Amino acid sequence: MHLPAAAVALKQGVGRLIRSECDVGAVAICDRRLLTRGYGEELLSGLPPMQRVQSRE
């Protein structure tokens, strides 16, 4: 999957999870490349504002 297609798919998936202010949900992205590769921040910056947690604790 190319980066633009991955960005669209990720944003659409998150958008389907939260559709109104009453909705709650969690997004788990278990791919370390989002933290270790240059394109990771680009993908994450396209998501709506949300709390981010980087550890399992």
Buried (B, 14 or more C-beta within 10 A) or exposed (E): EEEEEEBEEBBEEBEEEBEEEEEEEEEEBEEEEBEEEEEBEBBBEEBEEEEEEEEEE
